[in-house]
């Protein structure tokens, strides 16, 4: 299991999602280096990724053509911006841990 390029685990998860007929995936941490690879992998597999992002302008540069949803895991009220309930959620654990620790990057 070497997620050095971010696709090994993602491709495995995507294969499972195809068996479950999942098409709509909310991506948390999509603007990170591994998150961007996960978005690309989702698109390659015919999924429709939506990215939960804090900074829409930054995300527009990093994720052209991806539907962006303004939100922050630390602000539960902002999660109401996720209009349609996704069939699956993909979370970049490193993003969550950095947020919990109060660091960024």
Phi and psi restraints in degrees (range 20) as a CNS / XPLOR table:
assign (resid 1 and name C) (resid 2 and name N)
       (resid 2 and name CA) (resid 2 and name C) 1.0 -120.1 20.0 2
assign (resid 2 and name N) (resid 2 and name CA)
       (resid 2 and name C) (resid 3 and name N) 1.0 96.7 20.0 2
assign (resid 2 and name C) (resid 3 and name N)
       (resid 3 and name CA) (resid 3 and name C) 1.0 -84.4 20.0 2
assign (resid 3 and name N) (resid 3 and name CA)
       (resid 3 and name C) (resid 4 and name N) 1.0 37.6 20.0 2
assign (resid 3 and name C) (resid 4 and name N)
       (resid 4 and name CA) (resid 4 and name C) 1.0 -60.5 20.0 2
assign (resid 4 and name N) (resid 4 and name CA)
       (resid 4 and name C) (resid 5 and name N) 1.0 -31.7 20.0 2
assign (resid 4 and name C) (resid 5 and name N)
       (resid 5 and name CA) (resid 5 and name C) 1.0 -105.2 20.0 2
assign (resid 5 and name N) (resid 5 and name CA)
       (resid 5 and name C) (resid 6 and name N) 1.0 1.7 20.0 2
assign (resid 5 and name C) (resid 6 and name N)
       (resid 6 and name CA) (resid 6 and name C) 1.0 78.8 20.0 2
assign (resid 6 and name N) (resid 6 and name CA)
       (resid 6 and name C) (resid 7 and name N) 1.0 1.5 20.0 2
assign (resid 6 and name C) (resid 7 and name N)
       (resid 7 and name CA) (resid 7 and name C) 1.0 -102.8 20.0 2
assign (resid 7 and name N) (resid 7 and name CA)
       (resid 7 and name C) (resid 8 and name N) 1.0 -22.6 20.0 2
assign (resid 7 and name C) (resid 8 and name N)
       (resid 8 and name CA) (resid 8 and name C) 1.0 -58.4 20.0 2
assign (resid 8 and name N) (resid 8 and name CA)
       (resid 8 and name C) (resid 9 and name N) 1.0 -57.6 20.0 2
assign (resid 8 and name C) (resid 9 and name N)
       (resid 9 and name CA) (resid 9 and name C) 1.0 -66.8 20.0 2
assign (resid 9 and name N) (resid 9 and name CA)
       (resid 9 and name C) (resid 10 and name N) 1.0 -39.3 20.0 2
assign (resid 9 and name C) (resid 10 and name N)
       (resid 10 and name CA) (resid 10 and name C) 1.0 -62.8 20.0 2
assign (resid 10 and name N) (resid 10 and name CA)
       (resid 10 and name C) (resid 11 and name N) 1.0 -46.1 20.0 2
assign (resid 10 and name C) (resid 11 and name N)
       (resid 11 and name CA) (resid 11 and name C) 1.0 -61.5 20.0 2
assign (resid 11 and name N) (resid 11 and name CA)
       (resid 11 and name C) (resid 12 and name N) 1.0 -37.9 20.0 2
assign (resid 11 and name C) (resid 12 and name N)
       (resid 12 and name CA) (resid 12 and name C) 1.0 -63.8 20.0 2
assign (resid 12 and name N) (resid 12 and name CA)
       (resid 12 and name C) (resid 13 and name N) 1.0 -45.8 20.0 2
assign (resid 12 and name C) (resid 13 and name N)
       (resid 13 and name CA) (resid 13 and name C) 1.0 -63.3 20.0 2
assign (resid 13 and name N) (resid 13 and name CA)
       (resid 13 and name C) (resid 14 and name N) 1.0 -39.6 20.0 2
assign (resid 13 and name C) (resid 14 and name N)
       (resid 14 and name CA) (resid 14 and name C) 1.0 -66.9 20.0 2
assign (resid 14 and name N) (resid 14 and name CA)
       (resid 14 and name C) (resid 15 and name N) 1.0 -36.0 20.0 2
assign (resid 14 and name C) (resid 15 and name N)
       (resid 15 and name CA) (resid 15 and name C) 1.0 -61.6 20.0 2
assign (resid 15 and name N) (resid 15 and name CA)
       (resid 15 and name C) (resid 16 and name N) 1.0 -42.4 20.0 2
assign (resid 15 and name C) (resid 16 and name N)
       (resid 16 and name CA) (resid 16 and name C) 1.0 -64.2 20.0 2
assign (resid 16 and name N) (resid 16 and name CA)
       (resid 16 and name C) (resid 17 and name N) 1.0 -39.6 20.0 2
assign (resid 16 and name C) (resid 17 and name N)
       (resid 17 and name CA) (resid 17 and name C) 1.0 -65.8 20.0 2
assign (resid 17 and name N) (resid 17 and name CA)
       (resid 17 and name C) (resid 18 and name N) 1.0 -33.3 20.0 2
assign (resid 17 and name C) (resid 18 and name N)
       (resid 18 and name CA) (resid 18 and name C) 1.0 -65.0 20.0 2
assign (resid 18 and name N) (resid 18 and name CA)
       (resid 18 and name C) (resid 19 and name N) 1.0 -37.1 20.0 2
assign (resid 18 and name C) (resid 19 and name N)
       (resid 19 and name CA) (resid 19 and name C) 1.0 -65.7 20.0 2
assign (resid 19 and name N) (resid 19 and name CA)
       (resid 19 and name C) (resid 20 and name N) 1.0 -29.1 20.0 2
assign (resid 19 and name C) (resid 20 and name N)
       (resid 20 and name CA) (resid 20 and name C) 1.0 -94.4 20.0 2
assign (resid 20 and name N) (resid 20 and name CA)
       (resid 20 and name C) (resid 21 and name N) 1.0 4.0 20.0 2
assign (resid 20 and name C) (resid 21 and name N)
       (resid 21 and name CA) (resid 21 and name C) 1.0 60.7 20.0 2
assign (resid 21 and name N) (resid 21 and name CA)
       (resid 21 and name C) (resid 22 and name N) 1.0 39.6 20.0 2
assign (resid 21 and name C) (resid 22 and name N)
       (resid 22 and name CA) (resid 22 and name C) 1.0 -86.8 20.0 2
assign (resid 22 and name N) (resid 22 and name CA)
       (resid 22 and name C) (resid 23 and name N) 1.0 132.8 20.0 2
assign (resid 22 and name C) (resid 23 and name N)
       (resid 23 and name CA) (resid 23 and name C) 1.0 -124.7 20.0 2
assign (resid 23 and name N) (resid 23 and name CA)
       (resid 23 and name C) (resid 24 and name N) 1.0 -26.9 20.0 2
assign (resid 23 and name C) (resid 24 and name N)
       (resid 24 and name CA) (resid 24 and name C) 1.0 -107.6 20.0 2
assign (resid 24 and name N) (resid 24 and name CA)
       (resid 24 and name C) (resid 25 and name N) 1.0 113.1 20.0 2
assign (resid 24 and name C) (resid 25 and name N)
       (resid 25 and name CA) (resid 25 and name C) 1.0 -123.7 20.0 2
assign (resid 25 and name N) (resid 25 and name CA)
       (resid 25 and name C) (resid 26 and name N) 1.0 125.6 20.0 2
assign (resid 25 and name C) (resid 26 and name N)
       (resid 26 and name CA) (resid 26 and name C) 1.0 -88.1 20.0 2
assign (resid 26 and name N) (resid 26 and name CA)
       (resid 26 and name C) (resid 27 and name N) 1.0 122.8 20.0 2
assign (resid 26 and name C) (resid 27 and name N)
       (resid 27 and name CA) (resid 27 and name C) 1.0 -103.1 20.0 2
assign (resid 27 and name N) (resid 27 and name CA)
       (resid 27 and name C) (resid 28 and name N) 1.0 121.6 20.0 2
assign (resid 27 and name C) (resid 28 and name N)
       (resid 28 and name CA) (resid 28 and name C) 1.0 -104.5 20.0 2
assign (resid 28 and name N) (resid 28 and name CA)
       (resid 28 and name C) (resid 29 and name N) 1.0 126.2 20.0 2
assign (resid 28 and name C) (resid 29 and name N)
       (resid 29 and name CA) (resid 29 and name C) 1.0 89.4 20.0 2
assign (resid 29 and name N) (resid 29 and name CA)
       (resid 29 and name C) (resid 30 and name N) 1.0 20.7 20.0 2
assign (resid 29 and name C) (resid 30 and name N)
       (resid 30 and name CA) (resid 30 and name C) 1.0 -68.7 20.0 2
assign (resid 30 and name N) (resid 30 and name CA)
       (resid 30 and name C) (resid 31 and name N) 1.0 -21.1 20.0 2
assign (resid 30 and name C) (resid 31 and name N)
       (resid 31 and name CA) (resid 31 and name C) 1.0 -87.8 20.0 2
assign (resid 31 and name N) (resid 31 and name CA)
       (resid 31 and name C) (resid 32 and name N) 1.0 -5.4 20.0 2
assign (resid 31 and name C) (resid 32 and name N)
       (resid 32 and name CA) (resid 32 and name C) 1.0 -77.1 20.0 2
assign (resid 32 and name N) (resid 32 and name CA)
       (resid 32 and name C) (resid 33 and name N) 1.0 170.8 20.0 2
assign (resid 32 and name C) (resid 33 and name N)
       (resid 33 and name CA) (resid 33 and name C) 1.0 -62.7 20.0 2
assign (resid 33 and name N) (resid 33 and name CA)
       (resid 33 and name C) (resid 34 and name N) 1.0 -44.0 20.0 2
assign (resid 33 and name C) (resid 34 and name N)
       (resid 34 and name CA) (resid 34 and name C) 1.0 -76.1 20.0 2
assign (resid 34 and name N) (resid 34 and name CA)
       (resid 34 and name C) (resid 35 and name N) 1.0 -36.1 20.0 2
assign (resid 34 and name C) (resid 35 and name N)
       (resid 35 and name CA) (resid 35 and name C) 1.0 -60.2 20.0 2
assign (resid 35 and name N) (resid 35 and name CA)
       (resid 35 and name C) (resid 36 and name N) 1.0 -40.7 20.0 2
assign (resid 35 and name C) (resid 36 and name N)
       (resid 36 and name CA) (resid 36 and name C) 1.0 -63.8 20.0 2
assign (resid 36 and name N) (resid 36 and name CA)
       (resid 36 and name C) (resid 37 and name N) 1.0 -39.1 20.0 2
assign (resid 36 and name C) (resid 37 and name N)
       (resid 37 and name CA) (resid 37 and name C) 1.0 -64.9 20.0 2
assign (resid 37 and name N) (resid 37 and name CA)
       (resid 37 and name C) (resid 38 and name N) 1.0 -37.3 20.0 2
assign (resid 37 and name C) (resid 38 and name N)
       (resid 38 and name CA) (resid 38 and name C) 1.0 -66.0 20.0 2
assign (resid 38 and name N) (resid 38 and name CA)
       (resid 38 and name C) (resid 39 and name N) 1.0 -39.1 20.0 2
assign (resid 38 and name C) (resid 39 and name N)
       (resid 39 and name CA) (resid 39 and name C) 1.0 -62.3 20.0 2
assign (resid 39 and name N) (resid 39 and name CA)
       (resid 39 and name C) (resid 40 and name N) 1.0 -46.4 20.0 2
assign (resid 39 and name C) (resid 40 and name N)
       (resid 40 and name CA) (resid 40 and name C) 1.0 -60.9 20.0 2
assign (resid 40 and name N) (resid 40 and name CA)
       (resid 40 and name C) (resid 41 and name N) 1.0 -41.9 20.0 2
assign (resid 40 and name C) (resid 41 and name N)
       (resid 41 and name CA) (resid 41 and name C) 1.0 -64.6 20.0 2
assign (resid 41 and name N) (resid 41 and name CA)
       (resid 41 and name C) (resid 42 and name N) 1.0 -40.9 20.0 2
assign (resid 41 and name C) (resid 42 and name N)
       (resid 42 and name CA) (resid 42 and name C) 1.0 -60.9 20.0 2
assign (resid 42 and name N) (resid 42 and name CA)
       (resid 42 and name C) (resid 43 and name N) 1.0 -44.1 20.0 2
assign (resid 42 and name C) (resid 43 and name N)
       (resid 43 and name CA) (resid 43 and name C) 1.0 -63.5 20.0 2
assign (resid 43 and name N) (resid 43 and name CA)
       (resid 43 and name C) (resid 44 and name N) 1.0 -41.3 20.0 2
assign (resid 43 and name C) (resid 44 and name N)
       (resid 44 and name CA) (resid 44 and name C) 1.0 -60.1 20.0 2
assign (resid 44 and name N) (resid 44 and name CA)
       (resid 44 and name C) (resid 45 and name N) 1.0 -31.9 20.0 2
assign (resid 44 and name C) (resid 45 and name N)
       (resid 45 and name CA) (resid 45 and name C) 1.0 -91.1 20.0 2
assign (resid 45 and name N) (resid 45 and name CA)
       (resid 45 and name C) (resid 46 and name N) 1.0 11.3 20.0 2
assign (resid 45 and name C) (resid 46 and name N)
       (resid 46 and name CA) (resid 46 and name C) 1.0 80.1 20.0 2
assign (resid 46 and name N) (resid 46 and name CA)
       (resid 46 and name C) (resid 47 and name N) 1.0 13.7 20.0 2
assign (resid 46 and name C) (resid 47 and name N)
       (resid 47 and name CA) (resid 47 and name C) 1.0 -88.5 20.0 2
assign (resid 47 and name N) (resid 47 and name CA)
       (resid 47 and name C) (resid 48 and name N) 1.0 161.7 20.0 2
assign (resid 47 and name C) (resid 48 and name N)
       (resid 48 and name CA) (resid 48 and name C) 1.0 -110.0 20.0 2
assign (resid 48 and name N) (resid 48 and name CA)
       (resid 48 and name C) (resid 49 and name N) 1.0 93.6 20.0 2
assign (resid 48 and name C) (resid 49 and name N)
       (resid 49 and name CA) (resid 49 and name C) 1.0 -78.3 20.0 2
assign (resid 49 and name N) (resid 49 and name CA)
       (resid 49 and name C) (resid 50 and name N) 1.0 140.1 20.0 2
assign (resid 49 and name C) (resid 50 and name N)
       (resid 50 and name CA) (resid 50 and name C) 1.0 -119.9 20.0 2
assign (resid 50 and name N) (resid 50 and name CA)
       (resid 50 and name C) (resid 51 and name N) 1.0 136.8 20.0 2
assign (resid 50 and name C) (resid 51 and name N)
       (resid 51 and name CA) (resid 51 and name C) 1.0 -106.0 20.0 2
assign (resid 51 and name N) (resid 51 and name CA)
       (resid 51 and name C) (resid 52 and name N) 1.0 125.3 20.0 2
assign (resid 51 and name C) (resid 52 and name N)
       (resid 52 and name CA) (resid 52 and name C) 1.0 -83.4 20.0 2
assign (resid 52 and name N) (resid 52 and name CA)
       (resid 52 and name C) (resid 53 and name N) 1.0 117.2 20.0 2
assign (resid 52 and name C) (resid 53 and name N)
       (resid 53 and name CA) (resid 53 and name C) 1.0 -133.0 20.0 2
assign (resid 53 and name N) (resid 53 and name CA)
       (resid 53 and name C) (resid 54 and name N) 1.0 149.6 20.0 2
assign (resid 53 and name C) (resid 54 and name N)
       (resid 54 and name CA) (resid 54 and name C) 1.0 -86.8 20.0 2
assign (resid 54 and name N) (resid 54 and name CA)
       (resid 54 and name C) (resid 55 and name N) 1.0 -38.5 20.0 2
assign (resid 54 and name C) (resid 55 and name N)
       (resid 55 and name CA) (resid 55 and name C) 1.0 -114.7 20.0 2
assign (resid 55 and name N) (resid 55 and name CA)
       (resid 55 and name C) (resid 56 and name N) 1.0 97.6 20.0 2
assign (resid 55 and name C) (resid 56 and name N)
       (resid 56 and name CA) (resid 56 and name C) 1.0 -63.2 20.0 2
assign (resid 56 and name N) (resid 56 and name CA)
       (resid 56 and name C) (resid 57 and name N) 1.0 -41.1 20.0 2
assign (resid 56 and name C) (resid 57 and name N)
       (resid 57 and name CA) (resid 57 and name C) 1.0 -61.6 20.0 2
assign (resid 57 and name N) (resid 57 and name CA)
       (resid 57 and name C) (resid 58 and name N) 1.0 -44.3 20.0 2
assign (resid 57 and name C) (resid 58 and name N)
       (resid 58 and name CA) (resid 58 and name C) 1.0 -63.2 20.0 2
assign (resid 58 and name N) (resid 58 and name CA)
       (resid 58 and name C) (resid 59 and name N) 1.0 -44.5 20.0 2
assign (resid 58 and name C) (resid 59 and name N)
       (resid 59 and name CA) (resid 59 and name C) 1.0 -63.9 20.0 2
assign (resid 59 and name N) (resid 59 and name CA)
       (resid 59 and name C) (resid 60 and name N) 1.0 -35.3 20.0 2
assign (resid 59 and name C) (resid 60 and name N)
       (resid 60 and name CA) (resid 60 and name C) 1.0 -60.6 20.0 2
assign (resid 60 and name N) (resid 60 and name CA)
       (resid 60 and name C) (resid 61 and name N) 1.0 -36.3 20.0 2
assign (resid 60 and name C) (resid 61 and name N)
       (resid 61 and name CA) (resid 61 and name C) 1.0 -72.6 20.0 2
assign (resid 61 and name N) (resid 61 and name CA)
       (resid 61 and name C) (resid 62 and name N) 1.0 -39.3 20.0 2
assign (resid 61 and name C) (resid 62 and name N)
       (resid 62 and name CA) (resid 62 and name C) 1.0 -83.3 20.0 2
assign (resid 62 and name N) (resid 62 and name CA)
       (resid 62 and name C) (resid 63 and name N) 1.0 -26.5 20.0 2
assign (resid 62 and name C) (resid 63 and name N)
       (resid 63 and name CA) (resid 63 and name C) 1.0 -130.2 20.0 2
assign (resid 63 and name N) (resid 63 and name CA)
       (resid 63 and name C) (resid 64 and name N) 1.0 61.7 20.0 2
assign (resid 63 and name C) (resid 64 and name N)
       (resid 64 and name CA) (resid 64 and name C) 1.0 -60.4 20.0 2
assign (resid 64 and name N) (resid 64 and name CA)
       (resid 64 and name C) (resid 65 and name N) 1.0 135.1 20.0 2
assign (resid 64 and name C) (resid 65 and name N)
       (resid 65 and name CA) (resid 65 and name C) 1.0 83.4 20.0 2
assign (resid 65 and name N) (resid 65 and name CA)
       (resid 65 and name C) (resid 66 and name N) 1.0 -1.9 20.0 2
assign (resid 65 and name C) (resid 66 and name N)
       (resid 66 and name CA) (resid 66 and name C) 1.0 -96.5 20.0 2
assign (resid 66 and name N) (resid 66 and name CA)
       (resid 66 and name C) (resid 67 and name N) 1.0 137.0 20.0 2
assign (resid 66 and name C) (resid 67 and name N)
       (resid 67 and name CA) (resid 67 and name C) 1.0 -66.8 20.0 2
assign (resid 67 and name N) (resid 67 and name CA)
       (resid 67 and name C) (resid 68 and name N) 1.0 127.7 20.0 2
assign (resid 67 and name C) (resid 68 and name N)
       (resid 68 and name CA) (resid 68 and name C) 1.0 -108.0 20.0 2
assign (resid 68 and name N) (resid 68 and name CA)
       (resid 68 and name C) (resid 69 and name N) 1.0 139.3 20.0 2
assign (resid 68 and name C) (resid 69 and name N)
       (resid 69 and name CA) (resid 69 and name C) 1.0 -123.1 20.0 2
assign (resid 69 and name N) (resid 69 and name CA)
       (resid 69 and name C) (resid 70 and name N) 1.0 117.7 20.0 2
assign (resid 69 and name C) (resid 70 and name N)
       (resid 70 and name CA) (resid 70 and name C) 1.0 -70.7 20.0 2
assign (resid 70 and name N) (resid 70 and name CA)
       (resid 70 and name C) (resid 71 and name N) 1.0 125.0 20.0 2
assign (resid 70 and name C) (resid 71 and name N)
       (resid 71 and name CA) (resid 71 and name C) 1.0 -175.5 20.0 2
assign (resid 71 and name N) (resid 71 and name CA)
       (resid 71 and name C) (resid 72 and name N) 1.0 164.6 20.0 2
assign (resid 71 and name C) (resid 72 and name N)
       (resid 72 and name CA) (resid 72 and name C) 1.0 -143.9 20.0 2
assign (resid 72 and name N) (resid 72 and name CA)
       (resid 72 and name C) (resid 73 and name N) 1.0 129.2 20.0 2
assign (resid 72 and name C) (resid 73 and name N)
       (resid 73 and name CA) (resid 73 and name C) 1.0 -60.5 20.0 2
assign (resid 73 and name N) (resid 73 and name CA)
       (resid 73 and name C) (resid 74 and name N) 1.0 -24.8 20.0 2
assign (resid 73 and name C) (resid 74 and name N)
       (resid 74 and name CA) (resid 74 and name C) 1.0 -82.1 20.0 2
assign (resid 74 and name N) (resid 74 and name CA)
       (resid 74 and name C) (resid 75 and name N) 1.0 -5.1 20.0 2
assign (resid 74 and name C) (resid 75 and name N)
       (resid 75 and name CA) (resid 75 and name C) 1.0 -125.9 20.0 2
assign (resid 75 and name N) (resid 75 and name CA)
       (resid 75 and name C) (resid 76 and name N) 1.0 86.7 20.0 2
assign (resid 75 and name C) (resid 76 and name N)
       (resid 76 and name CA) (resid 76 and name C) 1.0 -53.9 20.0 2
assign (resid 76 and name N) (resid 76 and name CA)
       (resid 76 and name C) (resid 77 and name N) 1.0 -33.9 20.0 2
assign (resid 76 and name C) (resid 77 and name N)
       (resid 77 and name CA) (resid 77 and name C) 1.0 -61.8 20.0 2
assign (resid 77 and name N) (resid 77 and name CA)
       (resid 77 and name C) (resid 78 and name N) 1.0 -32.4 20.0 2
assign (resid 77 and name C) (resid 78 and name N)
       (resid 78 and name CA) (resid 78 and name C) 1.0 -69.1 20.0 2
assign (resid 78 and name N) (resid 78 and name CA)
       (resid 78 and name C) (resid 79 and name N) 1.0 -19.5 20.0 2
assign (resid 78 and name C) (resid 79 and name N)
       (resid 79 and name CA) (resid 79 and name C) 1.0 -72.4 20.0 2
assign (resid 79 and name N) (resid 79 and name CA)
       (resid 79 and name C) (resid 80 and name N) 1.0 -9.6 20.0 2
assign (resid 79 and name C) (resid 80 and name N)
       (resid 80 and name CA) (resid 80 and name C) 1.0 -68.1 20.0 2
assign (resid 80 and name N) (resid 80 and name CA)
       (resid 80 and name C) (resid 81 and name N) 1.0 -15.7 20.0 2
assign (resid 80 and name C) (resid 81 and name N)
       (resid 81 and name CA) (resid 81 and name C) 1.0 -66.6 20.0 2
assign (resid 81 and name N) (resid 81 and name CA)
       (resid 81 and name C) (resid 82 and name N) 1.0 -15.9 20.0 2
assign (resid 81 and name C) (resid 82 and name N)
       (resid 82 and name CA) (resid 82 and name C) 1.0 -77.2 20.0 2
assign (resid 82 and name N) (resid 82 and name CA)
       (resid 82 and name C) (resid 83 and name N) 1.0 91.6 20.0 2
assign (resid 82 and name C) (resid 83 and name N)
       (resid 83 and name CA) (resid 83 and name C) 1.0 -64.5 20.0 2
assign (resid 83 and name N) (resid 83 and name CA)
       (resid 83 and name C) (resid 84 and name N) 1.0 -57.0 20.0 2
assign (resid 83 and name C) (resid 84 and name N)
       (resid 84 and name CA) (resid 84 and name C) 1.0 -95.0 20.0 2
assign (resid 84 and name N) (resid 84 and name CA)
       (resid 84 and name C) (resid 85 and name N) 1.0 133.3 20.0 2
assign (resid 84 and name C) (resid 85 and name N)
       (resid 85 and name CA) (resid 85 and name C) 1.0 -66.9 20.0 2
assign (resid 85 and name N) (resid 85 and name CA)
       (resid 85 and name C) (resid 86 and name N) 1.0 124.6 20.0 2
assign (resid 85 and name C) (resid 86 and name N)
       (resid 86 and name CA) (resid 86 and name C) 1.0 -71.4 20.0 2
assign (resid 86 and name N) (resid 86 and name CA)
       (resid 86 and name C) (resid 87 and name N) 1.0 155.2 20.0 2
assign (resid 86 and name C) (resid 87 and name N)
       (resid 87 and name CA) (resid 87 and name C) 1.0 -79.5 20.0 2
assign (resid 87 and name N) (resid 87 and name CA)
       (resid 87 and name C) (resid 88 and name N) 1.0 -21.8 20.0 2
assign (resid 87 and name C) (resid 88 and name N)
       (resid 88 and name CA) (resid 88 and name C) 1.0 -152.5 20.0 2
assign (resid 88 and name N) (resid 88 and name CA)
       (resid 88 and name C) (resid 89 and name N) 1.0 156.6 20.0 2
assign (resid 88 and name C) (resid 89 and name N)
       (resid 89 and name CA) (resid 89 and name C) 1.0 -127.8 20.0 2
assign (resid 89 and name N) (resid 89 and name CA)
       (resid 89 and name C) (resid 90 and name N) 1.0 131.8 20.0 2
assign (resid 89 and name C) (resid 90 and name N)
       (resid 90 and name CA) (resid 90 and name C) 1.0 -112.3 20.0 2
assign (resid 90 and name N) (resid 90 and name CA)
       (resid 90 and name C) (resid 91 and name N) 1.0 122.8 20.0 2
assign (resid 90 and name C) (resid 91 and name N)
       (resid 91 and name CA) (resid 91 and name C) 1.0 -116.6 20.0 2
assign (resid 91 and name N) (resid 91 and name CA)
       (resid 91 and name C) (resid 92 and name N) 1.0 130.9 20.0 2
assign (resid 91 and name C) (resid 92 and name N)
       (resid 92 and name CA) (resid 92 and name C) 1.0 -84.9 20.0 2
assign (resid 92 and name N) (resid 92 and name CA)
       (resid 92 and name C) (resid 93 and name N) 1.0 106.0 20.0 2
assign (resid 92 and name C) (resid 93 and name N)
       (resid 93 and name CA) (resid 93 and name C) 1.0 -57.0 20.0 2
assign (resid 93 and name N) (resid 93 and name CA)
       (resid 93 and name C) (resid 94 and name N) 1.0 -35.4 20.0 2
assign (resid 93 and name C) (resid 94 and name N)
       (resid 94 and name CA) (resid 94 and name C) 1.0 -60.4 20.0 2
assign (resid 94 and name N) (resid 94 and name CA)
       (resid 94 and name C) (resid 95 and name N) 1.0 -37.6 20.0 2
assign (resid 94 and name C) (resid 95 and name N)
       (resid 95 and name CA) (resid 95 and name C) 1.0 -62.5 20.0 2
assign (resid 95 and name N) (resid 95 and name CA)
       (resid 95 and name C) (resid 96 and name N) 1.0 -44.4 20.0 2
assign (resid 95 and name C) (resid 96 and name N)
       (resid 96 and name CA) (resid 96 and name C) 1.0 -65.0 20.0 2
assign (resid 96 and name N) (resid 96 and name CA)
       (resid 96 and name C) (resid 97 and name N) 1.0 -43.9 20.0 2
assign (resid 96 and name C) (resid 97 and name N)
       (resid 97 and name CA) (resid 97 and name C) 1.0 -65.3 20.0 2
assign (resid 97 and name N) (resid 97 and name CA)
       (resid 97 and name C) (resid 98 and name N) 1.0 -40.0 20.0 2
assign (resid 97 and name C) (resid 98 and name N)
       (resid 98 and name CA) (resid 98 and name C) 1.0 -63.4 20.0 2
assign (resid 98 and name N) (resid 98 and name CA)
       (resid 98 and name C) (resid 99 and name N) 1.0 -40.8 20.0 2
assign (resid 98 and name C) (resid 99 and name N)
       (resid 99 and name CA) (resid 99 and name C) 1.0 -64.2 20.0 2
assign (resid 99 and name N) (resid 99 and name CA)
       (resid 99 and name C) (resid 100 and name N) 1.0 -42.9 20.0 2
assign (resid 99 and name C) (resid 100 and name N)
       (resid 100 and name CA) (resid 100 and name C) 1.0 -63.0 20.0 2
assign (resid 100 and name N) (resid 100 and name CA)
       (resid 100 and name C) (resid 101 and name N) 1.0 -39.6 20.0 2
assign (resid 100 and name C) (resid 101 and name N)
       (resid 101 and name CA) (resid 101 and name C) 1.0 -81.2 20.0 2
assign (resid 101 and name N) (resid 101 and name CA)
       (resid 101 and name C) (resid 102 and name N) 1.0 -9.3 20.0 2
assign (resid 101 and name C) (resid 102 and name N)
       (resid 102 and name CA) (resid 102 and name C) 1.0 78.5 20.0 2
assign (resid 102 and name N) (resid 102 and name CA)
       (resid 102 and name C) (resid 103 and name N) 1.0 25.6 20.0 2
assign (resid 102 and name C) (resid 103 and name N)
       (resid 103 and name CA) (resid 103 and name C) 1.0 -114.4 20.0 2
assign (resid 103 and name N) (resid 103 and name CA)
       (resid 103 and name C) (resid 104 and name N) 1.0 167.4 20.0 2
assign (resid 103 and name C) (resid 104 and name N)
       (resid 104 and name CA) (resid 104 and name C) 1.0 -134.1 20.0 2
assign (resid 104 and name N) (resid 104 and name CA)
       (resid 104 and name C) (resid 105 and name N) 1.0 175.2 20.0 2
